[in-house]
């Protein structure tokens, strides 16, 4: 009732069908707060749990507002009572408060607990420990939990001196050292784990490990001064960390060594105790002060701690027989440490970090275990012993294979007639051994027992990623025919049995065999999407709420693993996204859409790139925006705010291009979408450089942003004809040339070009800027002229345009200039500015000049596409260089504005400017066989033919063509272009892109 109704406003109108919608009056709330704690004292355990949940709900709503001021004084009074039930009730209520606000960064919330109540608990804890009863142990556990929860975020940035921690650490060490009398009634591990004293011990182990971890982290970074940390604070933190590691941690490890001694005498320890002992020993092997404690006990640690901890337990055996799926789940609980995994990690790190001291005794022990097992009669052998010995080998096999005694170790550990062949100099012998081993693994994937299936499937990953396994020539050919059956088993294990840990194996197979798994795409996509969301949800639940940022970076292994699944989905999308797979692709996208939306809604930054790749694959395949991809557009536009753009802006450009190319109708019908895209362009162009003195890198980064803006403008102009008149020139181009550059277009162009002359280069950004103007002319020449005339920029633009013609290397750029110039030359005189009318003849000659190099550019592009298609697995195509990209020694390099003068000597008023032909490498756009252009369907020769047919009726054009002698080079060039048009220029026309 409290959880649901306490938050309902008093003036709200309740729904009679929903009891939880009725508010609780202020008077009733006051009564509840008065009686709830006294009631907790007298009720039974089940009722107490319900009432404590109600207390948590009330505190969550009213504690910060000061509406329950008597809560803590009441609890403190109960804790100091002489009546045990009152003490327990007071402690339980304080624990509820600490648990509720344990992650809070505001220390004031729990400051009254830390200062007023926690000091009372230390002597009480000692008394309870001495009592020895189960009730006392349960109460002691609550005290330890209060200490841990209240200090979880308290003083997180600054370490307390170890002496301040010492009283509580001493209490917890006493709890750990407390002898536990055996109880003959408890025969199973599960029954022993349930004893209250062991639950208290487990909490003591846990708290000590948390404390040690905090000081260890600070010690390892003791020479790194934090940002805004004073020298005094830095030195103090360093001294505190060193004091803990050198003085207190060795004492803690000595106490843990005594627990290992108890194991050697047959004493029982809980599983959690073993886990935390292993984890603390793992910390201890890193530091000289603690290694001196561990090293003398190394043999005991190996014999009586690591090895027994790796033995299969009775619980494991029961699960194997009765609940095999649960057995696999626990065995593969990568994000939840177990005693076995902690002991294995300790074994691994002993050799990794202390190899000189530990390698030999560990290997001797393993040899002894396996030899002793083999020497016994079959009926006397315990298979768990051999399993544990082999388990130890698994954790250290990488060190065995790199040991100087590799051959000796191999002969003593592995089957004699197998190992020698694994190191054989003959490849075919190695292949035979590997062949038989891997075939056996593939057969075991089809085993009727789920644990065997799961282990065999996991082993496939080991084969595929082992550095010494010949994957290409052995493993992949063997796996390929088994992929369909293996996929079926993995889908069953992950979807039916919920073994999410095997999703990584699915991901590996998808990455290696994308075409083979295509028939399973829908099922795979559905399962991978569900697992991806589940793993991220679990990661969210484990995350400190105060650490969640608007853009969530990868912070833990589980999130990384989840995002790798999204990468697998993207790989699968690449395999599915084919023009002849349209129906399959649409269904696949429907199944993965929830995962993509989930990513955007939860702002998982590291996953965005894979979604952008998915969008690009989808649009490129079908040349359309599918319904599923259309759903994602609002999410993308939502994240492109100024504060987020630094981390997502550049990578999203390809996705926005796809939407503009193939979703023009969607965007043009939604003014909000268009407005946000224009906002992105403005943001890219208008964002200031960093504060202070910008570095050269800052200027380069700014230039790259402006290039992205140019790319978006280009796409809008090319793919949205007639749909953006209201924004393209009057808004985006105005922003681009005027608002983004306050001096105005003429000043900017002149300044930039003059700078290029002085530096003897042609600037890439100049070319990008001019390219957008050419796009604008192709989109709407009359409107573009109006804009340029308003800013007195026509002559400057045409000068820059004609000076870049020699640098046009791509077929698209050549066609774009030809088509734009044809449109300009077709305009009626009243829409052509006077300066262009005067230079109409040189504009016409510019068209003819571009045609000079177009045939060769078309042929070169065709060759590149054919070369790319020959290699279907070619991932990064390196563009072949053509002669168009370079200037030959025998070419005329002095063609400037004078070259464009008409027969009458009229120019564009650009005298005094002379441009070098040497180009910046960045200024030249090389041909890309994967580049799709909307102009690929446009025949430039036919455009010229149509222009030529209309010129006799054109007032200006008729005068120019009338003066052309058909027998001179200019006239012959025109006849050649017309002849190519008549002979069907499609002979040299080629597809937009290669068939991907």
N, C-alpha and C positions, 0 to 999 in steps of 0.2 A: 504493500500500500504506500509506504513512504517513498520508495524508489520512484514510483510513477506519479503519485498525486501530490507530493510535497512541492514539486516545481510548478504545478498548475496555478496560474494567477487567480486570486480570489474573485476577480470580477469577470472571469471567463464564463461562457455559457456551456454547461455540460451537455454531452450527448447521452441521452437515457440508455442507449444500447451499449455504451462504453463506460463501465464503472470507474475506470481509471481516469476519466475526464472530469470527475467531480473534484473541486478544490477542497483543501483542508483549511478551515478557518484559522485565523491567527490565535483565537482562544484555544482551539483544539490542539494546535501545534505547541502552545505553551504547556498544556497539560501533558502531552506525550513526552516532551523533553523532561518534565519533572518526574515522571514515573518510569521511564524506560530503563534507566540504569538500575534503580532498586529492583525492578522486575528481573533484570538479567541475573541478579545475585541468587534468586530463589528458583528459577526454572531449570528444567533438565537440559541436557546437552543440545538436542535437536532444536528446541525452542530458542536456546541461547544463540545458536548460529543465525537463526532468522532475525532475532532482535539486533544482533551485531551488524547485520546487513542494513537494517533500518538506521542504526546509528551512523553508519558510513554515508548513507544517502542524506541524512540531515546535516552532517558535517560538511559534506561536499557543497551543500547549498548555503549554509549559514555561518560556517566557521570564519571565513575571511571577512564577512560582514559584521562580525562581533555580535551576532544574535543569540549565541549560546555561551555567554561569558563564564557561566558556572560549570562548564563541562570539565575543564582541566582541574580546577580546585576540587571538584567532587571526586574525580579519579585519584588525585593525590591523597585525599582523605581516606579513600578506600584502601589504597596501597599500604598506608601506614596503620591500617586497622589490625587488631589482634585476631580477627575472625578470618579464617582462611578463605571461605567463599567470597567474602568482600574483597580480599586481596586479589583473588583470581579475576573477579569481575572488573576491578579497576585496571589491572594489567591488560585484560582483553580489550577494553575500550581505548586505552592508550595505544595499543598495537593497531587498532583500526585506524586511528588518526595518522600514525606514522606510515602505515601502508598506503593510505590515501594520498599523502603528500610526499612520499619518499623521492619522487623524481623532480620535485619542485626546485627551481633555481632560487627561489626566495627563502632564504634561511630563516626569516622572521617567523614563518609559519610553524616551524618545529623548534625554534629557539627556546620557547618555554619548556618543552619536553626535555631538550638536551641540558638546559641549565637547572631546571627545577625537579625533574622526575628521574632522569637517568642516574644522577648521583645516589639516589635512594636505592636503586636496584643492585648496585655492586655488592654491598654487604648482604642484601637479601639473597643474591645469587649464591654467595658462599655458604650461607646457612642452608639453603635448599640442597646444595650439592652434598653437604655433610649429612643431611637427613636420609637420603637413600631410597625413599619411597617412590612409587610410580607417580603419585600426585605431585610430589616435589619435583621430579624430573620433568613432568609436563609443564609445570609452572616455570622452571628454569629455562626450558626451551622458549617460552614466550618472552622471558626477559632478554635472552640472546637475540631474538628476532626484533624486539623493540630497539635494542642497541644498533643492530645492523640497519634497520629501516630508517631510523632517525639520523644516522650518520652517512647515509648513502650519498647524498648530494652536499651534505654539510662540509664546509671548508674544502670543497673539491679542488679549488685552484691553489690552495696553500697547504702544505703538509704540516701536521702537528709534530712536535718533537716526539721521538719514540718514548721518552719518559712519561709523556702525558697519556700515551696509549698503554703503557706497561701494566697498570692495574687490571684493565679489562683483558689484555692478552694473557696475563697470569691466570685470571679466572678461567679463560677458555682452555689454557694449557692444563689446568687442574681438571677441567671437565673431560678432556681427552685422556688424561692419565688415570681417571677414576676407574678402578677395577670393577669389572662387571661379573658378579657371581653367576656361574652356569645354572641353568634351569633345565632339569631333565625332561620337563614337560614340553619344551620347545625343541622339536626335532628337525624342522626345515629352516632354510635360510630366510624364507619369507616371514616365518613366525619370529625369528630372532630380530629381523629388521624392524618389526613392529614394536619392540620394547621401547618405552618412553626414554630410558637413559640413552639408547642408541640414537633416537631422534634428536636428543639434546646434543649428543656428541657430533652428529652429522652437521648440525648448525654451527658448532664451535669450529669444526674443520673448515666449513665454508667461509665463515667470517674471517678467520685467520688468512685464508688464501686471498680473499678480497683485499685485506689490509696489505699483505705482502705484495700483491700485484701493483697496488698504487705506488708503494715506495720503490718497487723494482723499476717501474716505468720512469719514475722521476730520476732514479739512479742512472739508468741507461741514457737519459738525456741531460745528465747533470752538467755537461759542458755547452749546452744550447741555451742561450739567454732568450727568454720569451720577448715578444713584441711588447713594448711599453713597460717592461719589467725593470725596476731600478737595479743598479749594481748591488746594492745592499740586499735587496730581496733575493736576487739571483744567487748571491753567495750563501745566504741563509738557507735557501732551499737545497743547495748543493750539499751543505754540511749536514742538514737533517737527513737527506737520502743516504749519504755515506755512513752516517752514524747508525742508521737502521740496518743497512746491509752488512756492515762490519761488526756490529756489536749485538744487535737483537736477533737478527735472522739466524746466526749460528746456534743460538740458544734454542730457538724454535726447532731447528733441524735436529738438534740433539734429542729433543723430546720425541720427534717423529722417529728417530732411529730406535728409540726404546720401544715404540709400537711395532717396528719391524722385528725386533728381538722377540716380542711376544708371539708373533707369527711363527718364528722358528721353534717356539716351544709348544706349538699346537693351539694357541689361543685363537679365538674367532674375531674377525673384524668385519664391520658392515661394508657393503659395496661402495657406498659413498665415501667412507673413510679411506678405502683403498684408492679411490679416484683422486681424492684431494691430497693424499700422501704422494701419489705419483706426480701430480701436478706441482706440488711444492718441491719435490726432489728435482723435477725438471728445471725449476727456477734456480735451485741451489747449484747445479753443475755449471752455471755460467760465471760464477764469481769465485775468486781465489779464496776469500774468507770462508765461504760455505763449502767449496770443494774439499777443503782440508777436513771437514766433518764427514763428508760422504765417502771419500776415497778409502779410508780404512774399513768401511763397512760394505764395500762394493760387492764382495762375494756373497754376503748375506742378502743384499738387495736383489742380486740376480737369482739366487737359489730359493729364498724364502718369500720374496715379494713379487718380482716380475713374473717368474715362471708360474707360480700358483695362480696369479691373477689372470694369466692367459689361458688357464685351463677352462674347458667348457664346464659350466656350472650345472647343478641339478635343474635349475629353472630353465636353462638353455635346452637341456635334453628334453624336458617336458614340452617346451614350445615346439621343438623339432618334430616331436611325435604328434602332438595334439593341435598345435596352432602354427603351422609352418610359415604362413604369411607374416604373422606377428614376429616370428623368429627373424625373418629377413629384414623386417622394418627396424627392429632393435639393432641388428647387426650392422645396418647401413645408416644408423642415425648419426650422420656426419656433423650435424649442427648441435648435437646433444652429447657431450663427452660421456664415455662410459669408463669403468675401471680398466677394461681391456684396452680400449683405445689410448687411454692415458698412460698405461704401462707400456704399450707399444711405442708411443711417442717418446717416453723416457728411454727405452732401450735404443731407439734410433738416435736420439740426441747424445746419449752416452758415447757412442762410437763417433758421431759426427763432430762433437766438441771435445771429447776426451779420449781420442782413439788410442793413443799410446798406452794409456792405463787400462782401458776397458776392452779392447778388441780381443786380445788373447784369452782372458778369463771367460768372456762371453762365448767364444767359439769352443773352448774346451768344455764348457758346461753343455752346450748344444750337442757336441759329439758324444759326451757321456750319456746324455738322456736318450739319444737315438740308439747308441750301441747297447745300452742296458735294455732298452725295449726289445731290440732285435735278439738279444741273447736269451730272452725268456721263452718258455714254451708258449705256443699260440693261445692256449686257454688261460694263461696267466698274464697275458698282455692287456694293458689298459689303453684302449685307443685314444683316450683323452690325452694321455701323456705324449704320444707321438704327435697328435694334433697340435699340442702346445709347443713342442719342439719345432715343428714345421712353421707354426705361427711366428715364432721368434725369427726364423730365417727370413720370412716374408718382410719383416720390418727392417732387416739389415742387408738384404740381398745386394743393394747397390754398392755397399762397401766391400762385400765379399768379391764382387766381380772386378773391383779395382784394387784389390789387395795384392801386395807383392807375393803373398803366399797363395795366390788364387788357385793354382793347380792342385796344391796339397789339400786346400780346403774343399775343393770340388770333389776330389777323390774320396774324401772321408765323409762327405755329406750326401752325395747324390749317387744314383745308380751307376755303377762303374761303366757299363757299356753304353750309357746314354751321354754322360757328360763329355767324355773324350771326343765324341763326334760333334758336339756343339761348338767346340773350339777347333774343329778340323780346318785345315787350310783349303780343303776342297768344298767349293760352294754347293755342289750338288748333294754332298753328304749332309751338310747343314740343312739344306732345303728339305731333305727326306725326313730328318728328325722333326723339324718344325712342321712339316706337312702333316705328319702323323699326330703330333700334339694338337695342332689347331683343328684338324678334322675331328678329333675326339671332343674338343671343346664345342664345336658346332653340333655334334650329335647330342651332347649333354644339354644343349639349349632346348631340345625336344623331350627332355626327361619328364616323367609324370609328376615328380616331386617339385613343388614350387621353389624350395630353397636351392635345389640343384640347378633349376632353370635360371634363377636369379644370379647365382654365382658364375655360371657359365657365361651368361650375358655380360656380366661385369668383366669377365676375363677377355672378352672381345676387345674392350677398350684398352686393356693392358697390352695386347698384341699390337693394336694399331698405333699406340703412342710410345712403345718401347724404342729407345734410340738405336738399339743393335739389331732390331728385327727388320729384315728386308721386306718392307711393306708392299712396295710396288710389284715385285716379281713373285712373291709367295703368298702373302696374306690376302691382298685384295682379289687376286684371281680365284683363290679358294673360297673366299667369303661371298663373292658375287652371286653364284647360283643358289646360295642359301639365304640371300637377303629377304625374299618374300616370306619364307617360313619364319625367319628370325624376327622380322617385323611383326608378324601375327602374334608370336609369343610375347614380345615386348609390349605390344598394345594390350594384351590380356593382363600382363603383370602390372602395368601402370594404370590402366583404367579400371579393371575389375578388382584387382588386389591392392590398388592404391600404393604401389611401390614407386613413389616419386623419384627416388634416388637413381632409378634406372633410366630416367629421362635423358641423362647425359649420354647413355649408350645409343638411344634413339637419335639424339642430335648428331652423334658421330657418324652413324650409318647414313643419315640424310645428307650430311656434308660430303661423304665419300661416294655415295651412289644416288644422286638426286634424281636421275632419270628412271632408275629402277623402282624407286619408292613412289613415283608419281601416282600409280593406281591406288595407293593408300593415302593419298594426300589429304582427303577430307577427314578421314579418321585420325590421321597423324596430326593435322592442324588442330582439330578439336581437342585431342588429348594434350598436346603441347600447350595450347592456350589455357586449358583448365589448370594444368600443373603450374604454369607460369604465374597465373593469378593467385593460386593457392600459396605458392612459395613467397610471393611478395606480401600477401596478407599476413602470413606467419612472421615474416621479417618485420612488418609494421608493428605487430603485437609485441615483439621483443625489443622495439626501439624506444629509447627514452623520448617521451613526447616533446621535451624541451630541445631535442636535437633535430627535430623535423623542420626543414627549411622549405620555403616556397618552391625551390627547385631541388629535388632530392638527389644527392649524389650517392654513388655506391658506397656504403659504409661497412658492409659485412659480407662474409662469404656466401651466405644464402641469397642475398640480393644479386651478387655477381653470378651465381649459378642460375638464378631465374632469368636474368637478362641474357645469359648465353642461350637459353631456350628461345628467347625472342629472335636471337640471331639465327637459330636453326629454322624458325618459322620463316624468316626472310630468305634463307637459302632454299627452303621448300617452295616459297613463292616464285623465286627465280626459275625453278624447274617447271612449275605449273604454268607460269605466264607465257604461253605461246598462242599465237593467233588461232591455231586449230584446236585449242583446249578451252575455248571461251566458256562453255557451260561448266566445266570442271573448275575453272578459275573463279567464276562467280560464286559457286557453292563454297569453295575453299575460303574465299574472302568473308562470306557470311559467318563461318565458324571461327575465324580468327578475329573478327571485328571487336567482340567484347574485350579481348586482351589488349587491343590497340587503344580502345577508348579508356580502359582502366589505366593504362600507362599515362595518357594525357591528363586524366582527372587527378591522378596522384603525383603528377609532375616528376616522373622518373627520368631525369635528364640524360643519363647514360644510355637509355633505351631509345631516345628519339631518333638517332641516326638510322637505326634499323627500320623504324616505321617509315621514315622518309624514303628509304630504299624500296620498301614494299610498295609505296605509292608510285614511285617512279617505274618499277617493274610492271605494275598493273596497267598504268596509263600507256606505257610504251608498247605493251603487248597488244592491247585492244584498240589503241588510238582513241580512247574515250575514258571518261571518268565514270567508273561503275557506281552503283548506288551505295555500296559499302564504303568506297573511298570518299564519296561525297559527304558522308556522315562525319568524316574526320576533318574536313576543311574548317568548320567553325572552331574546333579545338586548336588547330594550328594557328589560326589568326588570333585566338585568345592568348596564346603564350607569347606572341610577338610584341610584347610591351617593351618600353625602353629599358627597364631594369633587367629584363630577361635576355635582351637581344645579344649581349656580349657572349653568351654561352650557347645560344641556339640559332642566331641569325644566319651565319654563313652556311651552316649545313642544311638549312631548310630551303635554300634557294632553289635546288633542283625540284623539290616537291611543289613549290609555288609555280615554277615554270610548267610543271606537268598540268597543274590545275588551269593555268592560263592558256596552255596549248589546246587541251582537250575538254576543258570545262568552261569555255567562254560563256555559254548560255547560262550556266549556273551562276556565274559571277555577275554577268551583266544584268540579270534579273533580280539581284540582291544588292541594293545600293550600299548596305552595310559592309558586305564583303569587299566591294570595290573601294570603299572608303578606307578600310583597314589595309588593303594592299598598297594604296597610295600613301598611307601613313608609313608603311614599311619603307617605301622608296624614299620618302622625305627623311625618315630617321637615318637611313644609310647615308644620305647625301649631306644632312644638316648637322649630324652629331659633332660636337666640338672635339678637338684633340684633348689629351689628358691635361690636367692642371699642371702649372709649372712650365718647365722647359721640355717640350716634346723631343724625344729621341728620333733618330732616323727610322728606327723600327716603327715608331708611332705613325710617322708620315706614310710609310709603306702600308701599314694596316689600314689607315684611313683611305688610301688610294684603292686598296682591295675592296673595301666597302662600297666605294663609289662605282667600281666596276660591276659589283653585284647589282647595284641600282640600275646601271645601264642595261644589264642583261634583262632585268624585269621589264623595264620600259620597252626594250626591243621586242620581247615576247608579246606584250600587250598590243603593240602597234602591228605586229605581223599576224597575230592569231585572232584579233578581235576587230576586224574591219567594220567600220561604221557603227561600232557599239560603244566607243569611248570618246566621241567628239566632245562630250561635256567635261571630260577630265583629262584627256590625253595631252592636248595642247594648252588649254586654258588653265590647267591645274598642274599636271605632272611635269610638262615641259617648261611651264612657267617657273615652277619650283626648281626645276633642274637648272635652268639657265639664268634665272633672275634671283629668286629668293635664296637659292643655295649659294649663289655668287653675287653678293650685294653690289659690286661695281657694275653689274650688267654684262650681257653676253658679249658686246663688242669689246669692251675693255678686257674682259677675261680672255677672249680668243686672241686678241692682239698681244696681250702680255705673255700668254702661254706660248704663242708661236714665236714671238721675239726671243723668249728664253730658249726655245728649242734651237733657234738659229745660233745663238751664242754658244750653246753647249754642243753644237754640231750633232744633234740627234733629233729624231722625231719621237715625241712622247707618246707612250701607249695610251695614256688617259686622253690626250688630244684625239687620237684615233677613235677611242671609244665614244667620246663626246660627239665627234663628227658622224660616227656611225649611227647614232641615235637620230641625228637630224636627217640623215638619208632615210632611215626608217620612217620618220615623220613625213617626208616627201612622198614616199611610197604609199603611206596610209592616206594622206590627204594633202596634195601639193598646194592647193589654193589656201587652205587654212594655215599651213606652215609658212607660206609667204607672208600672209597677214601678220603673223606673229613676229617674224624676222624683221619686217619693215617697221613694226612698232618700236623695235629696239635698235634700228639702224644697223642691222647685222648681216644683211643679205650678201654683200660683197665679201665680207670676211669669211662667212661660211663657205661660199663657193670657192674662194681661194684655197681654204683648208681642204675642202672636199677634193678638188682637182689635184692637189699636191699629194693626197694619199692614194690616188688611183694606182700608182706603180706598186704600192705595197699590198694591194689586194691579191691574196693567194688562194683563198677558198672560193669554190664555185658559188657558194651562197652569196658572198660579198660582191662578187662580180655581177651576178644576176641582179642583186638588190640595186646596185648603182645603175645598171642598164634599165631596169624596169622603172625606177624612180625618175631617171632622166627622160625616159619615153613619156611618162605622165606629165612631166614639166613641159616638154616640147609640144605636148598635145593641148595645153591650156590655151584658152582664148587670150589675146593680147591684154585685155583689160584686167586679167588676173595675174599677169606677169609683171614684176617690178621693172622699172625703166633700166636699171643697171643690167638685168638679165636679158632684156630685149636687145640692148646694145651688144651684148656678148652671146647672142643666140647661136651664132655660127660656131663659136668655140665650144659651147655646150653640146652641140650636135657632134662635133669632132671628138669630144670626150667619150661619147657613146661608141664611136667607131674604134677608138683606142682600146677600150675594154674588150671589144670583140676580138682584137688581135690575139689576146692570150686566153680567151675562153675555151676554144677547142682543146688546147693542150691541157688546161686545167680539168676539163671534163674527162679526158682520157686518163689523166693521172689519178683522178678520184676513182674511176672505174677499176683501175688496176689495184688500188689499195683495198677496195671492197672485195675484189676477187681473192686477193691474198689473205684477207682476214677470214673470209668464208672457208678457205681451205683448212684452217686450223680451228675447229669448233671449241677447243679448250683454251684458246688464246685469251687471257684475261685482261692484259693491259697492252693495247695495240700501240706500238711506237710508230708514229707517223713518218712515212718515207719523205725525205727531202726531195724537192723538185727544183728545177732551174728557176722557177718563178720566185723561189724564196731568196735568191741571191742575185747579185748584180755582176754580170760578166765584165771582164776587162775591156772588151771591145764594144760595150754598150755606151751610148751617149748618156752621161750623168749630169748634164747641164740644162736639162729641160726645165725651165721655170715658167713663170706666168707669161713671158713673151711668147712661148711656144703656143699658147692658146689664143693669141691675137687673131682676129678675123682678117679676111683679105682687105677690109677697109681700114685696118689698124686700130680698131676699137677694142679696148680691153675692159676689164672689170674695175678699173680704178685701183689696181693693187700694185702699181709700180713702186719700186723701192724695196720690195721683199724678194729675197732669193733663198731657196731652201735646198739643203743638201739632200742627196738621195740615200745616203747611208742611214739605215734604220736601226732603232733599238730592237734587240731580239724580241723583247716583250711586245713591241708594237705590231709584230706580224702574227696573225692568227693562222696556224697551220691547219691543213685539211684533216678532218677526223671522219673516218668511215662510219662511225656510229652516230654522227650528228644528223638529226632529222630537221629538215627545213620545209616550211610550207611552200617555198618557191621551187621545190623539186618538180612539182607538177606544171610549173610555168615554163613555156618554151620561149627563151629570150629571142630566138631568131624570128618567131612568129610575131612577137611584140614589135620588133623592128619593122617587120613586113607591114603590119597594120599601121605603124607610125608613118612609114614611107608613103603608104597609099593615101593618107590624109593630108600630107604636107602640101600638095598642090593647091588645096583649098585654104591653107593656113596663111593669113596675111603676112606673117614674118617668114615662116618656113618656105613659102613659095619663092620668096626673093633669094634665099640662101641656096636652095637646091637648083634654082635656075642658073646660078653662077658656077655650078660645079661642072667641070669638063669630064665626061664619062671615060675619056681615054687616059686621064692622068691617074696617079696612084690613088688619090682619094676616091675618084669615081669607080676605079676597079675594085677597091675595097667594098664599096657599097654593093656592087654587082655580085661580089662573092658571097656576101651575107645573104642577099636576096636569093641567090642560087641555092645556098644551103637550106634556106627555109623551104624552097620549092621541093627540094629532094628529101624532105622529111628529116628535120634536124634531130628527130628521135634516135637516129643511129648513134649519136653521141650522148644522148640523154640517158641517165642512169637512175636507179632507185635511190630513195632518200637515204637509207641506211642498209647495212647488211642484215640478212635474216638472222635475228638473234634467237 
